């Protein structure tokens, strides 16, 4: 099989504004848990600091992380929401830019809001789970 697929219907859209200092991924997880959101998609822009961004090394089955303590523009953050062990889980990637507008990017492990973070989140009606794929070493979307 080269593809998994699942048709989803949109429950609704939400606009979120995270305040300076907010822990980005836990804040979104808390929102999803509070609203009973079990799948969805999100995109965000703003500025973050203390970002930890990674690259997945398939051979080693682990992430290589780089930390960026300074405030950076969140040029683009995009991700999805699915359930892992009965809790919402956010899989997000980011492109961040520095004071010279140079960009880095990768898998977002953690970040704090440096100025604001403006999120547009689309919630789906259908539940989507993530389950461990032993060959890949990651919990993949179960669709
Ligand atoms: Zn990723």
Backbone and ligand atoms as CSV (ligand in chain L), in Angstrom:
chain,resi,resn,atom,element,x,y,z
A,1,UNK,N,N,0.852,-1.191,0.000
A,1,UNK,CA,C,0.000,0.000,0.000
A,1,UNK,C,C,0.886,1.238,0.000
A,2,UNK,N,N,0.557,2.159,-0.873
A,2,UNK,CA,C,1.372,3.375,-0.946
A,2,UNK,C,C,0.671,4.589,-0.366
A,3,UNK,N,N,-0.546,4.378,0.115
A,3,UNK,CA,C,-1.294,5.536,0.593
A,3,UNK,C,C,-2.363,5.081,1.572
A,4,UNK,N,N,-2.599,5.917,2.576
A,4,UNK,CA,C,-3.776,5.744,3.417
A,4,UNK,C,C,-4.666,6.937,3.193
A,5,UNK,N,N,-5.953,6.729,3.289
A,5,UNK,CA,C,-6.830,7.875,3.063
A,5,UNK,C,C,-8.101,7.755,3.887
A,6,UNK,N,N,-8.648,8.889,4.228
A,6,UNK,CA,C,-9.876,8.945,5.002
A,6,UNK,C,C,-10.578,10.247,4.649
A,7,UNK,N,N,-11.831,10.163,4.292
A,7,UNK,CA,C,-12.599,11.371,4.017
A,7,UNK,C,C,-13.034,11.989,5.335
A,8,UNK,N,N,-12.882,13.294,5.441
A,8,UNK,CA,C,-13.277,13.983,6.655
A,8,UNK,C,C,-14.236,15.114,6.319
A,9,UNK,N,N,-15.016,15.478,7.300
A,9,UNK,CA,C,-15.901,16.633,7.164
A,9,UNK,C,C,-15.502,17.664,8.206
A,10,UNK,N,N,-15.701,18.905,7.852
A,10,UNK,CA,C,-15.249,19.992,8.717
A,10,UNK,C,C,-16.296,20.299,9.785
A,11,UNK,N,N,-15.851,20.244,11.017
A,11,UNK,CA,C,-16.717,20.611,12.149
A,11,UNK,C,C,-16.795,22.124,12.290
A,12,UNK,N,N,-15.671,22.772,12.083
A,12,UNK,CA,C,-15.651,24.225,12.204
A,12,UNK,C,C,-14.242,24.749,12.239
A,13,UNK,N,N,-14.133,26.063,12.161
A,13,UNK,CA,C,-12.833,26.724,12.169
A,13,UNK,C,C,-12.723,27.594,13.424
A,14,UNK,N,N,-11.515,27.702,13.917
A,14,UNK,CA,C,-11.247,28.512,15.107
A,14,UNK,C,C,-10.055,29.419,14.836
A,15,UNK,N,N,-10.134,30.616,15.352
A,15,UNK,CA,C,-8.986,31.518,15.348
A,15,UNK,C,C,-8.510,31.631,16.790
A,16,UNK,N,N,-7.233,31.347,16.979
A,16,UNK,CA,C,-6.637,31.389,18.319
A,16,UNK,C,C,-5.515,32.418,18.323
A,17,UNK,N,N,-5.374,33.115,19.416
A,17,UNK,CA,C,-4.235,34.013,19.592
A,17,UNK,C,C,-3.505,33.609,20.856
A,18,UNK,N,N,-2.293,33.103,20.691
A,18,UNK,CA,C,-1.501,32.733,21.869
A,18,UNK,C,C,-0.715,33.947,22.339
A,19,UNK,N,N,-0.665,34.103,23.653
A,19,UNK,CA,C,0.005,35.254,24.256
A,19,UNK,C,C,1.498,34.999,24.409
A,20,UNK,N,N,2.227,36.090,24.502
A,20,UNK,CA,C,3.665,36.022,24.751
A,20,UNK,C,C,3.949,35.104,25.945
A,21,UNK,N,N,4.910,34.205,25.759
A,21,UNK,CA,C,5.290,33.292,26.833
A,21,UNK,C,C,4.583,31.956,26.794
A,22,UNK,N,N,3.523,31.856,26.010
A,22,UNK,CA,C,2.775,30.588,25.948
A,22,UNK,C,C,3.641,29.490,25.341
A,23,UNK,N,N,3.490,28.305,25.875
A,23,UNK,CA,C,4.166,27.115,25.353
A,23,UNK,C,C,3.299,26.607,24.197
A,24,UNK,N,N,3.797,26.737,22.980
A,24,UNK,CA,C,2.956,26.634,21.783
A,24,UNK,C,C,2.190,25.311,21.687
A,25,UNK,N,N,2.903,24.193,21.666
A,25,UNK,CA,C,2.202,22.930,21.404
A,25,UNK,C,C,1.278,22.529,22.560
A,26,UNK,N,N,1.711,22.622,23.829
A,26,UNK,CA,C,0.770,22.311,24.916
A,26,UNK,C,C,-0.466,23.203,24.923
A,27,UNK,N,N,-0.305,24.473,24.531
A,27,UNK,CA,C,-1.471,25.376,24.509
A,27,UNK,C,C,-2.488,24.903,23.473
A,28,UNK,N,N,-2.014,24.454,22.327
A,28,UNK,CA,C,-2.941,23.973,21.290
A,28,UNK,C,C,-3.558,22.643,21.715
A,29,UNK,N,N,-2.758,21.788,22.322
A,29,UNK,CA,C,-3.277,20.510,22.827
A,29,UNK,C,C,-4.376,20.754,23.859
A,30,UNK,N,N,-4.143,21.697,24.769
A,30,UNK,CA,C,-5.142,21.999,25.800
A,30,UNK,C,C,-6.438,22.489,25.165
A,31,UNK,N,N,-6.304,23.349,24.163
A,31,UNK,CA,C,-7.489,23.846,23.473
A,31,UNK,C,C,-8.261,22.676,22.841
A,32,UNK,N,N,-7.548,21.800,22.143
A,32,UNK,CA,C,-8.212,20.669,21.475
A,32,UNK,C,C,-8.889,19.755,22.492
A,33,UNK,N,N,-8.221,19.489,23.601
A,33,UNK,CA,C,-8.805,18.622,24.628
A,33,UNK,C,C,-10.065,19.265,25.196
A,34,UNK,N,N,-9.992,20.561,25.450
A,34,UNK,CA,C,-11.135,21.285,26.027
A,34,UNK,C,C,-12.324,21.286,25.086
A,35,UNK,N,N,-12.046,21.360,23.784
A,35,UNK,CA,C,-13.103,21.419,22.779
A,35,UNK,C,C,-13.480,20.053,22.214
A,36,UNK,N,N,-12.819,19.010,22.674
A,36,UNK,CA,C,-13.120,17.675,22.171
A,36,UNK,C,C,-12.727,17.487,20.717
A,37,UNK,N,N,-11.663,18.157,20.289
A,37,UNK,CA,C,-11.189,18.054,18.902
A,37,UNK,C,C,-10.218,16.880,18.801
A,38,UNK,N,N,-10.558,15.907,17.945
A,38,UNK,CA,C,-9.764,14.689,17.826
A,38,UNK,C,C,-9.047,14.584,16.481
A,39,UNK,N,N,-9.289,15.534,15.592
A,39,UNK,CA,C,-8.514,15.616,14.350
A,39,UNK,C,C,-8.719,16.997,13.758
A,40,UNK,N,N,-7.760,17.404,12.953
A,40,UNK,CA,C,-7.873,18.718,12.338
A,40,UNK,C,C,-6.586,19.127,11.673
A,41,UNK,N,N,-6.569,20.383,11.246
A,41,UNK,CA,C,-5.403,20.944,10.579
A,41,UNK,C,C,-5.202,22.350,11.112
A,42,UNK,N,N,-3.970,22.822,11.070
A,42,UNK,CA,C,-3.722,24.174,11.558
A,42,UNK,C,C,-2.599,24.835,10.784
A,43,UNK,N,N,-2.651,26.152,10.766
A,43,UNK,CA,C,-1.560,26.976,10.242
A,43,UNK,C,C,-1.465,28.182,11.146
A,44,UNK,N,N,-0.245,28.700,11.269
A,44,UNK,CA,C,-0.038,29.818,12.181
A,44,UNK,C,C,1.103,30.688,11.702
A,45,UNK,N,N,1.022,31.958,12.106
A,45,UNK,CA,C,2.110,32.905,11.896
A,45,UNK,C,C,2.266,33.721,13.172
A,46,UNK,N,N,3.448,34.290,13.354
A,46,UNK,CA,C,3.713,35.104,14.532
A,46,UNK,C,C,5.197,35.118,14.801
A,47,UNK,N,N,5.546,35.052,16.065
A,47,UNK,CA,C,6.962,35.011,16.429
A,47,UNK,C,C,7.134,34.128,17.650
A,48,UNK,N,N,8.221,33.357,17.627
A,48,UNK,CA,C,8.489,32.426,18.727
A,48,UNK,C,C,9.941,32.548,19.165
A,49,UNK,N,N,10.211,32.018,20.356
A,49,UNK,CA,C,11.586,31.938,20.862
A,49,UNK,C,C,11.764,30.578,21.519
A,50,UNK,N,N,13.008,30.266,21.863
A,50,UNK,CA,C,13.318,28.964,22.470
A,50,UNK,C,C,12.755,27.824,21.633
A,51,UNK,N,N,12.873,27.950,20.323
A,51,UNK,CA,C,12.340,26.912,19.442
A,51,UNK,C,C,13.317,25.745,19.364
A,52,UNK,N,N,12.751,24.558,19.365
A,52,UNK,CA,C,13.530,23.331,19.173
A,52,UNK,C,C,12.965,22.679,17.926
A,53,UNK,N,N,13.821,22.599,16.890
A,53,UNK,CA,C,13.371,22.175,15.559
A,53,UNK,C,C,14.216,20.986,15.135
A,54,UNK,N,N,13.583,20.010,14.521
A,54,UNK,CA,C,14.299,18.774,14.241
A,54,UNK,C,C,14.166,18.228,12.842
A,55,UNK,N,N,15.004,17.230,12.637
A,55,UNK,CA,C,15.056,16.472,11.387
A,55,UNK,C,C,15.033,15.007,11.775
A,56,UNK,N,N,14.164,14.223,11.135
A,56,UNK,CA,C,14.060,12.810,11.500
A,56,UNK,C,C,15.043,11.979,10.678
A,57,UNK,N,N,15.945,11.330,11.389
A,57,UNK,CA,C,16.926,10.443,10.761
A,57,UNK,C,C,16.319,9.039,10.730
A,58,UNK,N,N,15.864,8.643,9.548
A,58,UNK,CA,C,15.171,7.356,9.424
A,58,UNK,C,C,16.090,6.193,9.774
A,59,UNK,N,N,17.363,6.281,9.373
A,59,UNK,CA,C,18.304,5.199,9.665
A,59,UNK,C,C,18.473,4.983,11.151
A,60,UNK,N,N,18.601,6.072,11.882
A,60,UNK,CA,C,18.797,5.999,13.332
A,60,UNK,C,C,17.470,5.948,14.078
A,61,UNK,N,N,16.364,6.204,13.354
A,61,UNK,CA,C,15.021,6.268,13.953
A,61,UNK,C,C,14.989,7.222,15.129
A,62,UNK,N,N,15.606,8.370,14.922
A,62,UNK,CA,C,15.514,9.406,15.959
A,62,UNK,C,C,15.659,10.785,15.334
A,63,UNK,N,N,15.192,11.777,16.092
A,63,UNK,CA,C,15.290,13.162,15.632
A,63,UNK,C,C,16.641,13.756,16.003
A,64,UNK,N,N,17.166,14.552,15.081
A,64,UNK,CA,C,18.304,15.416,15.376
A,64,UNK,C,C,17.721,16.798,15.632
A,65,UNK,N,N,18.032,17.373,16.791
A,65,UNK,CA,C,17.424,18.650,17.181
A,65,UNK,C,C,18.405,19.795,17.121
A,66,UNK,N,N,17.905,20.964,16.793
A,66,UNK,CA,C,18.673,22.204,16.941
A,66,UNK,C,C,17.790,23.170,17.720
A,67,UNK,N,N,18.386,23.858,18.685
A,67,UNK,CA,C,17.627,24.824,19.482
A,67,UNK,C,C,17.989,26.249,19.072
A,68,UNK,N,N,16.961,27.088,19.015
A,68,UNK,CA,C,17.116,28.488,18.634
A,68,UNK,C,C,16.551,29.349,19.764
A,69,UNK,N,N,17.410,29.793,20.683
A,69,UNK,CA,C,16.904,30.542,21.843
A,69,UNK,C,C,16.331,31.909,21.494
A,70,UNK,N,N,16.827,32.536,20.437
A,70,UNK,CA,C,16.435,33.909,20.120
A,70,UNK,C,C,15.021,33.973,19.543
A,71,UNK,N,N,14.426,35.176,19.626
A,71,UNK,CA,C,13.105,35.395,19.014
A,71,UNK,C,C,13.244,35.362,17.499
A,72,UNK,N,N,12.343,34.656,16.853
A,72,UNK,CA,C,12.356,34.537,15.393
A,72,UNK,C,C,10.930,34.665,14.881
A,73,UNK,N,N,10.828,35.148,13.654
A,73,UNK,CA,C,9.519,35.186,13.014
A,73,UNK,C,C,9.067,33.757,12.720
A,74,UNK,N,N,7.832,33.452,13.042
A,74,UNK,CA,C,7.234,32.194,12.594
A,74,UNK,C,C,6.639,32.486,11.219
A,75,UNK,N,N,7.464,32.290,10.188
A,75,UNK,CA,C,7.074,32.622,8.813
A,75,UNK,C,C,5.893,31.755,8.387
A,76,UNK,N,N,5.994,30.487,8.753
A,76,UNK,CA,C,4.910,29.564,8.437
A,76,UNK,C,C,4.986,28.378,9.370
A,77,UNK,N,N,3.873,28.106,10.009
A,77,UNK,CA,C,3.768,26.892,10.820
A,77,UNK,C,C,2.534,26.173,10.313
A,78,UNK,N,N,2.690,24.905,10.034
A,78,UNK,CA,C,1.555,24.146,9.543
A,78,UNK,C,C,1.577,22.767,10.191
A,79,UNK,N,N,0.405,22.211,10.416
A,79,UNK,CA,C,0.397,20.933,11.097
A,79,UNK,C,C,-0.967,20.283,11.115
A,80,UNK,N,N,-1.025,19.161,11.796
A,80,UNK,CA,C,-2.294,18.453,11.924
A,80,UNK,C,C,-2.486,17.975,13.355
A,81,UNK,N,N,-3.696,17.545,13.620
A,81,UNK,CA,C,-4.100,17.099,14.951
A,81,UNK,C,C,-4.650,15.687,14.822
A,82,UNK,N,N,-4.159,14.811,15.656
A,82,UNK,CA,C,-4.693,13.451,15.704
A,82,UNK,C,C,-4.511,12.954,17.130
A,83,UNK,N,N,-5.095,11.794,17.420
A,83,UNK,CA,C,-5.080,11.297,18.783
A,83,UNK,C,C,-3.954,10.286,18.988
A,84,UNK,N,N,-3.213,10.459,20.066
A,84,UNK,CA,C,-2.197,9.497,20.486
A,84,UNK,C,C,-2.520,9.144,21.932
A,85,UNK,N,N,-2.782,7.872,22.159
A,85,UNK,CA,C,-3.079,7.411,23.524
A,85,UNK,C,C,-4.180,8.250,24.176
A,86,UNK,N,N,-5.250,8.477,23.446
A,86,UNK,CA,C,-6.454,9.172,23.928
A,86,UNK,C,C,-6.252,10.648,24.256
A,87,UNK,N,N,-5.149,11.241,23.794
A,87,UNK,CA,C,-4.943,12.688,23.953
A,87,UNK,C,C,-4.633,13.294,22.593
A,88,UNK,N,N,-5.078,14.528,22.352
A,88,UNK,CA,C,-4.734,15.182,21.083
A,88,UNK,C,C,-3.213,15.349,20.971
A,89,UNK,N,N,-2.720,15.148,19.776
A,89,UNK,CA,C,-1.293,15.304,19.486
A,89,UNK,C,C,-1.161,16.204,18.270
A,90,UNK,N,N,-0.247,17.184,18.371
A,90,UNK,CA,C,-0.016,18.112,17.264
A,90,UNK,C,C,1.268,17.712,16.546
A,91,UNK,N,N,1.162,17.484,15.247
A,91,UNK,CA,C,2.357,17.305,14.413
A,91,UNK,C,C,2.494,18.582,13.611
A,92,UNK,N,N,3.570,19.336,13.875
A,92,UNK,CA,C,3.720,20.641,13.231
A,92,UNK,C,C,5.129,20.826,12.692
A,93,UNK,N,N,5.204,21.504,11.568
A,93,UNK,CA,C,6.479,21.913,10.989
A,93,UNK,C,C,6.492,23.433,10.926
A,94,UNK,N,N,7.702,23.995,11.006
A,94,UNK,CA,C,7.813,25.461,10.988
A,94,UNK,C,C,8.936,25.911,10.060
A,95,UNK,N,N,8.729,27.102,9.528
A,95,UNK,CA,C,9.818,27.868,8.928
A,95,UNK,C,C,9.964,29.105,9.798
A,96,UNK,N,N,11.177,29.347,10.297
A,96,UNK,CA,C,11.458,30.495,11.157
A,96,UNK,C,C,12.510,31.363,10.488
A,97,UNK,N,N,12.389,32.673,10.670
A,97,UNK,CA,C,13.408,33.564,10.091
A,97,UNK,C,C,14.060,34.406,11.180
A,98,UNK,N,N,15.342,34.746,10.936
A,98,UNK,CA,C,16.118,35.503,11.918
A,98,UNK,C,C,16.134,36.992,11.578
A,99,UNK,N,N,17.005,37.746,12.242
A,99,UNK,CA,C,17.036,39.206,12.069
A,99,UNK,C,C,17.434,39.621,10.657
A,100,UNK,N,N,18.071,38.717,9.912
A,100,UNK,CA,C,18.456,39.005,8.520
A,100,UNK,C,C,17.486,38.358,7.537
A,101,UNK,N,N,16.370,37.877,8.055
A,101,UNK,CA,C,15.349,37.200,7.241
A,101,UNK,C,C,15.813,35.865,6.673
A,102,UNK,N,N,16.880,35.328,7.235
A,102,UNK,CA,C,17.307,33.993,6.824
A,102,UNK,C,C,16.426,32.965,7.511
A,103,UNK,N,N,16.057,31.948,6.756
A,103,UNK,CA,C,15.115,30.950,7.262
A,103,UNK,C,C,15.783,29.633,7.618
A,104,UNK,N,N,15.237,29.019,8.643
A,104,UNK,CA,C,15.520,27.628,8.962
A,104,UNK,C,C,14.147,26.960,9.064
A,105,UNK,N,N,14.145,25.658,9.054
A,105,UNK,CA,C,12.853,25.005,9.187
A,105,UNK,C,C,12.999,23.552,9.547
A,106,UNK,N,N,11.899,22.969,9.948
A,106,UNK,CA,C,11.900,21.554,10.284
A,106,UNK,C,C,10.706,21.191,11.147
A,107,UNK,N,N,10.827,20.012,11.739
A,107,UNK,CA,C,9.784,19.481,12.618
A,107,UNK,C,C,9.834,20.257,13.937
A,108,UNK,N,N,8.694,20.767,14.361
A,108,UNK,CA,C,8.641,21.571,15.592
A,108,UNK,C,C,8.462,20.669,16.797
A,109,UNK,N,N,9.448,20.711,17.688
A,109,UNK,CA,C,9.338,19.956,18.928
A,109,UNK,C,C,8.778,20.831,20.031
A,110,UNK,N,N,9.257,22.071,20.124
A,110,UNK,CA,C,8.736,22.983,21.141
A,110,UNK,C,C,9.133,24.411,20.799
A,111,UNK,N,N,8.361,25.347,21.330
A,111,UNK,CA,C,8.657,26.775,21.174
A,111,UNK,C,C,7.765,27.548,22.128
A,112,UNK,N,N,8.231,28.744,22.468
A,112,UNK,CA,C,7.413,29.662,23.251
A,112,UNK,C,C,7.076,30.866,22.392
A,113,UNK,N,N,5.912,31.429,22.647
A,113,UNK,CA,C,5.500,32.604,21.879
A,113,UNK,C,C,6.362,33.797,22.313
A,114,UNK,N,N,6.965,34.465,21.322
A,114,UNK,CA,C,7.827,35.616,21.617
A,114,UNK,C,C,7.053,36.925,21.551
A,115,UNK,N,N,6.087,37.012,20.679
A,115,UNK,CA,C,5.297,38.237,20.517
A,115,UNK,C,C,3.813,37.862,20.544
A,116,UNK,N,N,3.410,37.174,19.505
A,116,UNK,CA,C,2.056,36.629,19.418
A,116,UNK,C,C,2.127,35.444,18.470
A,117,UNK,N,N,1.143,34.592,18.538
A,117,UNK,CA,C,1.038,33.532,17.537
A,117,UNK,C,C,-0.431,33.447,17.146
A,118,UNK,N,N,-0.675,33.665,15.862
A,118,UNK,CA,C,-2.030,33.696,15.318
A,118,UNK,C,C,-2.296,32.399,14.572
A,119,UNK,N,N,-3.252,31.648,15.075
A,119,UNK,CA,C,-3.503,30.292,14.583
A,119,UNK,C,C,-4.882,30.222,13.947
A,120,UNK,N,N,-4.948,29.587,12.810
A,120,UNK,CA,C,-6.223,29.227,12.191
A,120,UNK,C,C,-6.291,27.709,12.219
A,121,UNK,N,N,-7.244,27.207,12.997
A,121,UNK,CA,C,-7.357,25.763,13.213
A,121,UNK,C,C,-8.688,25.268,12.649
A,122,UNK,N,N,-8.618,24.276,11.809
A,122,UNK,CA,C,-9.814,23.647,11.261
A,122,UNK,C,C,-10.015,22.307,11.958
A,123,UNK,N,N,-11.143,22.157,12.621
A,123,UNK,CA,C,-11.462,20.904,13.317
A,123,UNK,C,C,-12.307,20.021,12.408
A,124,UNK,N,N,-11.989,18.738,12.402
A,124,UNK,CA,C,-12.783,17.767,11.646
A,124,UNK,C,C,-13.725,17.034,12.600
A,125,UNK,N,N,-14.763,16.455,12.031
A,125,UNK,CA,C,-15.707,15.681,12.849
A,125,UNK,C,C,-15.182,14.294,13.186
A,126,UNK,N,N,-14.428,13.709,12.263
A,126,UNK,CA,C,-14.011,12.323,12.422
A,126,UNK,C,C,-12.763,12.231,13.299
A,127,UNK,N,N,-12.713,11.229,14.111
A,127,UNK,CA,C,-11.523,10.998,14.928
A,127,UNK,C,C,-10.448,10.352,14.067
A,128,UNK,N,N,-9.220,10.810,14.227
A,128,UNK,CA,C,-8.073,10.173,13.572
A,128,UNK,C,C,-7.055,9.852,14.652
A,129,UNK,N,N,-6.542,8.614,14.616
A,129,UNK,CA,C,-5.533,8.179,15.580
A,129,UNK,C,C,-4.166,8.127,14.918
A,130,UNK,N,N,-3.148,8.130,15.746
A,130,UNK,CA,C,-1.792,7.812,15.290
A,130,UNK,C,C,-1.386,6.489,15.913
A,131,UNK,N,N,-0.788,5.618,15.094
A,131,UNK,CA,C,-0.319,4.342,15.624
A,131,UNK,C,C,1.127,4.115,15.186
A,132,UNK,N,N,1.853,3.423,16.035
A,132,UNK,CA,C,3.285,3.211,15.803
A,132,UNK,C,C,3.514,2.332,14.589
A,133,UNK,N,N,4.354,2.819,13.689
A,133,UNK,CA,C,4.841,2.037,12.560
A,133,UNK,C,C,6.266,1.617,12.904
A,134,UNK,N,N,6.466,0.324,13.124
A,134,UNK,CA,C,7.775,-0.147,13.594
A,134,UNK,C,C,8.877,0.052,12.568
A,135,UNK,N,N,8.530,-0.028,11.264
A,135,UNK,CA,C,9.540,0.155,10.226
A,135,UNK,C,C,10.057,1.593,10.207
A,136,UNK,N,N,9.140,2.517,10.405
A,136,UNK,CA,C,9.492,3.944,10.364
A,136,UNK,C,C,9.980,4.416,11.731
A,137,UNK,N,N,9.401,3.848,12.775
A,137,UNK,CA,C,9.788,4.257,14.128
A,137,UNK,C,C,9.008,5.443,14.650
A,138,UNK,N,N,7.912,5.787,13.965
A,138,UNK,CA,C,7.091,6.918,14.373
A,138,UNK,C,C,5.631,6.488,14.438
A,139,UNK,N,N,4.842,7.269,15.174
A,139,UNK,CA,C,3.392,7.060,15.191
A,139,UNK,C,C,2.821,7.789,13.997
A,140,UNK,N,N,2.329,7.029,13.024
A,140,UNK,CA,C,1.821,7.606,11.772
A,140,UNK,C,C,0.318,7.732,11.816
A,141,UNK,N,N,-0.201,8.602,10.958
A,141,UNK,CA,C,-1.654,8.784,10.871
A,141,UNK,C,C,-2.306,7.466,10.482
A,142,UNK,N,N,-3.313,7.089,11.231
A,142,UNK,CA,C,-4.030,5.838,10.986
A,142,UNK,C,C,-5.224,6.140,10.085
A,143,UNK,N,N,-4.943,6.324,8.796
A,143,UNK,CA,C,-6.015,6.585,7.827
A,143,UNK,C,C,-5.875,5.605,6.670
L,1,ZN,ZN,ZN,7.395,16.084,11.444
